[in-house]
């Protein structure tokens, strides 16, 4: 989780994390908690009860004006015209080559107002990219410093949050959001997350986020709520096959290669990268991101090579234990002829080939 040396940014809850005994690491240019009680314990809390994450390092970019929809349509491959106010869409910012500037979520507040939630390490890059490519009639504003963000995830998340708001959360469907009050404070409650569980992401003013954090812990601790760090966030998202920018997706792999073709709506009209993706779809991809489970003993890690009959066929992008499944799993790009479910290959771990097999993803699916 640690990375480049340099001044680290801190969320408004940084000192609170330290007081709770969190181990802090550098991530995406931020000082963030990697764990409190332990990654395995926090992972299980989210799967079985609930976990609370500080994800205030994420960025928010607002696009407003009469050309807002047209701008979002040009910047992203998904079809934002399908959104109604109060709906969220998973999408991407794409390069002319059809690769990733970033993966994002798009929030529609009104016909002339959209939010893009972007990855922490990409805030400035994404903002510059959007400003460079935005059309006339649309205004772009980086509102990241005006937002803090908490993620309340797990099967008891709704029960916990209902104690603090009058919103009927039972009517708030997945990938929907509502502007409302929590503990009397204006928030945006979004039924989204990065864990594969039910739950909510709550956008709130930085000046009030500590009050909300404490209120959620007070309400949820009797129901098994635990504060969680980046370590559990990573194991949870891997089990759910949720891509991590900089590992599973980047500016070297296209959206189609990343097995995210479902967010590409070629029929909607022009967008950045459309021509490249049309060509690639017609020609067929040569490599694909797949999920695999280890059959031999060993843990796959990013950049480990993938071989078949001692020949290089790909590279691991993410890997580690899957606590919910009791096995070791991973993601990686392989030559497309080796991407079918059931295909066997080797992950080279410290010079030794260890057997693995392509399996269906997501690895973990929550009970509905």
C-alpha positions as CSV (number, residue, x, y, z in Angstrom):
1,X,0.0,0.0,0.0
2,X,2.9,2.4,0.5
3,X,4.2,4.4,-2.4
4,X,6.2,7.4,-3.5
5,X,7.9,9.8,-1.1
6,X,6.5,13.3,-0.8
7,X,4.1,15.4,1.2
8,X,0.9,13.4,1.9
9,X,-2.6,14.9,2.1
10,X,-4.8,14.0,5.0
11,X,-8.5,13.5,5.3
12,X,-10.3,15.4,8.1
13,X,-10.4,12.2,10.1
14,X,-6.7,11.5,10.1
15,X,-6.1,12.2,13.8
16,X,-9.2,10.2,14.7
17,X,-7.9,7.2,12.9
18,X,-4.7,7.5,14.9
19,X,-6.6,7.7,18.1
20,X,-8.5,4.5,17.2
21,X,-5.1,2.7,16.8
22,X,-5.1,2.5,13.0
23,X,-1.9,1.7,11.1
24,X,-1.4,4.5,8.6
25,X,0.2,4.2,5.1
26,X,0.7,6.3,2.0
27,X,-1.9,5.6,-0.7
28,X,-2.6,7.7,-3.8
29,X,-0.8,10.7,-2.3
30,X,-2.8,10.5,1.0
31,X,-2.1,9.2,4.5
32,X,-4.7,6.6,5.1
33,X,-5.6,3.8,7.6
34,X,-4.7,0.4,6.3
35,X,-6.1,-1.5,9.2
36,X,-7.4,-1.1,12.8
37,X,-8.2,-4.5,14.4
38,X,-6.8,-6.4,11.5
39,X,-7.6,-7.0,7.8
40,X,-9.2,-10.4,8.3
41,X,-11.4,-9.2,11.2
42,X,-12.5,-6.1,9.3
43,X,-13.2,-8.1,6.1
44,X,-15.4,-10.5,8.0
45,X,-17.2,-7.6,9.7
46,X,-18.2,-6.2,6.3
47,X,-19.4,-9.6,5.0
48,X,-21.3,-10.5,8.2
49,X,-22.3,-7.3,9.8
50,X,-21.0,-3.8,8.8
51,X,-17.8,-1.8,8.3
52,X,-17.2,1.9,8.2
53,X,-14.5,3.3,5.8
54,X,-13.2,6.9,5.5
55,X,-12.9,7.4,1.7
56,X,-12.6,11.2,1.8
57,X,-9.5,10.9,-0.4
58,X,-11.8,10.3,-3.4
59,X,-12.4,13.2,-5.7
60,X,-15.6,14.9,-7.0
61,X,-15.8,16.9,-10.1
62,X,-19.0,18.8,-11.0
63,X,-20.2,19.5,-14.5
64,X,-23.0,22.0,-14.8
65,X,-24.8,24.1,-17.5
66,X,-27.0,23.5,-20.5
67,X,-24.2,21.4,-22.1
68,X,-23.6,19.2,-19.1
69,X,-25.1,16.0,-20.5
70,X,-23.4,16.5,-23.9
71,X,-20.1,17.0,-22.1
72,X,-20.5,13.8,-20.0
73,X,-21.5,11.9,-23.1
74,X,-18.4,12.9,-24.9
75,X,-16.1,12.2,-22.0
76,X,-17.4,8.8,-21.1
77,X,-18.3,5.6,-23.0
78,X,-21.4,4.7,-21.1
79,X,-24.8,6.3,-22.0
80,X,-25.5,9.0,-19.4
81,X,-28.7,10.0,-21.3
82,X,-30.3,6.9,-19.7
83,X,-29.9,8.4,-16.2
84,X,-32.8,10.0,-14.4
85,X,-32.1,12.5,-11.6
86,X,-31.1,10.5,-8.5
87,X,-29.4,7.7,-10.5
88,X,-25.7,6.7,-10.5
89,X,-23.7,5.0,-13.4
90,X,-20.4,3.2,-13.4
91,X,-18.3,4.5,-16.3
92,X,-14.8,5.7,-17.3
93,X,-12.9,8.6,-18.7
94,X,-11.3,7.2,-21.8
95,X,-8.4,8.1,-24.0
96,X,-8.5,8.3,-27.8
97,X,-7.0,4.8,-27.8
98,X,-10.0,3.5,-25.7
99,X,-7.9,3.0,-22.6
100,X,-8.5,4.5,-19.2
101,X,-7.8,7.9,-17.9
102,X,-9.8,6.7,-14.9
103,X,-12.8,4.7,-13.9
104,X,-15.5,6.8,-12.3
105,X,-19.1,7.0,-11.1
106,X,-21.5,9.5,-12.7
107,X,-24.2,11.1,-10.6
108,X,-27.1,12.9,-12.2
109,X,-28.6,15.6,-9.9
110,X,-30.5,17.4,-12.7
111,X,-30.5,17.9,-16.5
112,X,-27.8,20.6,-16.0
113,X,-25.8,19.1,-13.1
114,X,-23.7,16.0,-12.9
115,X,-21.0,14.8,-10.5
116,X,-18.1,12.5,-11.4
117,X,-16.5,10.7,-8.5
118,X,-12.9,9.9,-9.4
119,X,-10.0,8.1,-7.8
120,X,-7.9,9.9,-5.3
121,X,-4.6,9.6,-7.1
122,X,-6.2,11.0,-10.3
123,X,-8.0,14.1,-9.1
124,X,-5.8,16.7,-10.7
125,X,-5.1,14.6,-13.8
126,X,-8.8,14.0,-14.4
127,X,-9.8,17.6,-13.7
128,X,-7.2,18.8,-16.3
129,X,-8.4,16.1,-18.8
130,X,-12.0,17.1,-18.4
131,X,-11.3,20.8,-18.7
132,X,-9.3,20.2,-21.8
133,X,-12.1,18.2,-23.5
134,X,-15.2,19.8,-22.1
135,X,-17.6,21.4,-24.7
136,X,-19.0,24.9,-24.6
137,X,-22.1,25.3,-22.5
138,X,-20.6,23.2,-19.7
139,X,-18.8,24.5,-16.6
140,X,-16.4,22.2,-14.7
141,X,-15.5,22.6,-11.1
142,X,-13.2,20.5,-8.8
143,X,-15.3,20.3,-5.6
144,X,-13.1,17.6,-3.9
145,X,-12.0,19.9,-1.1
146,X,-15.7,20.7,-0.4
147,X,-16.6,17.0,0.2
148,X,-15.8,14.3,2.7
149,X,-17.0,10.7,2.0
150,X,-17.8,7.8,4.3
151,X,-18.7,4.3,3.2
152,X,-20.9,2.2,5.4
153,X,-20.9,-1.3,4.0
154,X,-22.4,-4.7,5.0
155,X,-25.7,-6.5,5.5
156,X,-26.6,-4.4,8.6
157,X,-25.7,-1.0,7.0
158,X,-29.3,0.0,6.3
159,X,-30.3,-0.9,9.8
160,X,-27.6,1.3,11.2
161,X,-28.1,4.3,9.0
162,X,-31.8,4.2,9.5
163,X,-31.2,5.1,13.1
164,X,-29.7,8.5,12.0
165,X,-32.0,9.6,9.2
166,X,-35.7,9.9,8.4
167,X,-35.1,8.7,4.8
168,X,-36.9,5.5,3.9
169,X,-33.8,3.6,2.9
170,X,-35.8,0.6,1.9
171,X,-37.0,2.5,-1.2
172,X,-33.5,3.6,-2.2
173,X,-32.4,1.1,-4.8
174,X,-28.9,0.0,-5.8
175,X,-27.0,2.8,-7.7
176,X,-29.5,5.4,-6.6
177,X,-28.9,8.4,-4.4
178,X,-30.9,11.0,-2.4
179,X,-30.0,14.4,-0.9
180,X,-31.2,14.3,2.7
181,X,-30.2,14.8,6.3
182,X,-28.3,12.5,8.5
183,X,-28.1,13.5,12.2
184,X,-29.6,16.8,11.0
185,X,-26.7,17.5,8.6
186,X,-27.2,17.9,4.8
187,X,-25.7,14.9,3.0
188,X,-25.9,12.9,-0.2
189,X,-26.7,9.3,0.5
190,X,-25.8,6.9,-2.3
191,X,-26.5,3.2,-2.3
192,X,-23.2,2.3,-3.8
193,X,-19.9,0.9,-2.6
194,X,-16.7,-1.0,-3.4
195,X,-17.0,-4.2,-1.4
196,X,-19.6,-6.4,-3.1
197,X,-22.0,-5.9,-0.2
198,X,-25.0,-3.8,0.3
199,X,-24.3,-0.4,1.8
200,X,-24.1,3.3,1.4
201,X,-21.6,6.1,0.5
202,X,-22.4,9.3,2.3
203,X,-21.1,12.6,1.0
204,X,-20.9,15.3,3.6
205,X,-19.1,18.6,4.3
206,X,-15.6,18.1,5.7
207,X,-16.5,20.2,8.8
208,X,-19.2,17.7,9.8
209,X,-17.6,14.4,8.8
210,X,-16.1,13.7,12.3
211,X,-19.5,14.1,13.9
212,X,-21.1,11.7,11.4
213,X,-18.2,9.2,11.8
214,X,-18.8,9.2,15.6
215,X,-22.6,9.0,15.3
216,X,-22.3,6.0,12.9
217,X,-19.9,4.1,15.2
218,X,-22.1,4.9,18.2
219,X,-25.2,3.6,16.5
220,X,-23.6,0.7,14.8
221,X,-21.1,-0.7,17.4
222,X,-23.9,-2.7,19.2
223,X,-24.6,-4.3,15.8
224,X,-21.0,-5.3,15.2
225,X,-20.0,-2.3,13.1
226,X,-16.2,-1.8,12.9
227,X,-14.0,0.9,11.4
228,X,-12.1,-0.6,8.4
229,X,-9.0,0.3,6.5
230,X,-7.6,0.0,3.0
231,X,-6.5,-3.6,3.5
232,X,-10.0,-4.9,4.0
233,X,-11.2,-2.6,1.2
234,X,-8.8,-4.3,-1.1
235,X,-9.7,-7.9,-0.2
236,X,-13.4,-7.1,-0.4
237,X,-13.2,-5.4,-3.8
238,X,-11.0,-8.2,-5.2
239,X,-13.6,-10.9,-4.2
240,X,-16.2,-8.8,-5.9
241,X,-14.0,-8.3,-9.0
242,X,-14.1,-4.6,-8.7
243,X,-11.2,-3.1,-10.7
244,X,-8.5,-1.0,-9.1
245,X,-7.1,1.8,-11.2
246,X,-3.3,1.6,-11.6
247,X,-3.4,-2.2,-11.3
248,X,-6.3,-3.9,-13.2
249,X,-7.1,-0.9,-15.4
250,X,-4.8,1.8,-16.8
251,X,-3.9,3.8,-19.9
252,X,-2.3,0.7,-21.5
253,X,-5.4,-1.5,-21.5
254,X,-8.7,-0.8,-23.3
255,X,-12.1,-1.0,-21.7
256,X,-12.9,-4.1,-23.8
257,X,-9.7,-5.8,-22.7
258,X,-10.6,-5.0,-19.1
259,X,-13.8,-7.1,-19.5
260,X,-15.8,-3.9,-19.0
261,X,-17.5,-3.9,-22.4
262,X,-20.9,-3.5,-20.7
263,X,-20.1,0.2,-20.0
264,X,-19.3,0.8,-23.7
265,X,-22.4,2.0,-25.6
266,X,-21.1,2.5,-29.1
267,X,-24.6,3.2,-30.4
268,X,-25.0,6.4,-28.3
269,X,-22.8,8.5,-30.6
270,X,-19.4,10.1,-30.5
271,X,-17.2,9.9,-27.4
272,X,-13.5,10.0,-26.8
273,X,-12.0,6.6,-27.8
274,X,-15.1,5.4,-29.7
275,X,-13.3,4.9,-33.0
276,X,-10.5,2.8,-31.4
277,X,-13.1,0.7,-29.6
278,X,-15.1,0.2,-32.7
279,X,-12.0,-1.1,-34.5
280,X,-11.0,-3.3,-31.7
281,X,-14.4,-4.8,-31.3
282,X,-14.5,-5.6,-35.0
283,X,-11.0,-7.1,-35.0
284,X,-11.4,-8.9,-31.7
285,X,-9.3,-8.4,-28.6
286,X,-6.0,-10.2,-28.2
287,X,-5.9,-10.1,-24.4
288,X,-8.4,-10.1,-21.6
289,X,-8.6,-9.6,-17.9
290,X,-9.7,-12.8,-16.2
291,X,-10.2,-14.1,-12.7
292,X,-8.3,-17.1,-11.5
293,X,-8.0,-19.2,-8.4
294,X,-4.8,-20.8,-7.2
295,X,-4.7,-24.6,-7.3
296,X,-1.3,-24.9,-5.9
297,X,0.1,-23.3,-2.8
298,X,1.0,-19.7,-3.2
299,X,-0.4,-16.2,-3.4
300,X,-0.4,-14.3,-6.7
301,X,0.8,-10.7,-6.6
302,X,0.8,-7.8,-9.1
303,X,3.3,-8.2,-12.0
304,X,3.9,-11.9,-11.4
305,X,4.1,-13.6,-14.8
306,X,1.5,-16.0,-16.1
307,X,2.7,-19.0,-18.2
308,X,1.4,-21.9,-20.1
309,X,3.8,-24.8,-20.9
310,X,6.6,-22.5,-19.8
311,X,5.5,-19.8,-22.4
312,X,4.6,-16.3,-21.2
313,X,0.9,-15.6,-21.8
314,X,0.1,-12.8,-19.4
315,X,0.6,-10.9,-16.1
316,X,-1.1,-10.8,-12.8
317,X,-2.7,-7.4,-11.9
318,X,-4.2,-8.2,-8.5
319,X,-4.0,-11.1,-6.2
320,X,-4.3,-12.3,-2.6
321,X,-6.3,-14.4,-0.2
322,X,-10.1,-14.4,-0.4
323,X,-11.2,-14.7,3.3
324,X,-14.8,-15.3,2.4
325,X,-13.9,-18.2,0.1
326,X,-11.0,-19.8,1.9
327,X,-8.8,-19.8,-1.2
328,X,-6.2,-17.6,-3.0
329,X,-7.5,-15.7,-6.0
330,X,-6.3,-13.1,-8.5
331,X,-6.9,-11.1,-11.7
332,X,-4.6,-10.8,-14.7
333,X,-4.4,-10.2,-18.4
334,X,-3.9,-13.2,-20.5
335,X,-3.8,-13.9,-24.2
336,X,-7.4,-14.3,-25.2
337,X,-7.1,-17.9,-26.2
338,X,-6.4,-18.7,-22.6
339,X,-9.3,-16.7,-21.2
340,X,-12.0,-19.3,-21.2
341,X,-13.5,-20.6,-17.9
342,X,-11.6,-23.7,-16.8
343,X,-8.4,-22.9,-18.6
344,X,-5.3,-23.9,-16.6
345,X,-2.0,-22.0,-16.4
346,X,0.8,-21.2,-14.0
347,X,1.6,-18.2,-11.9
348,X,5.3,-17.9,-11.5
349,X,6.0,-17.2,-7.8
350,X,9.7,-16.7,-6.8
351,X,10.8,-18.5,-10.0
352,X,8.5,-21.5,-9.5
353,X,5.3,-22.2,-11.5
354,X,2.2,-22.6,-9.4
355,X,-1.0,-24.0,-10.9
356,X,-4.0,-21.8,-11.3
357,X,-7.3,-22.0,-13.2
358,X,-9.7,-19.4,-14.8
359,X,-12.9,-19.2,-12.8
360,X,-16.2,-17.3,-13.2
361,X,-16.3,-13.8,-11.7
362,X,-17.2,-12.1,-9.4
363,X,-15.6,-14.6,-7.1
364,X,-18.0,-13.7,-4.3
365,X,-21.7,-12.8,-4.7
366,X,-23.7,-11.6,-1.7
367,X,-27.0,-13.2,-0.9
368,X,-29.8,-10.9,-2.2
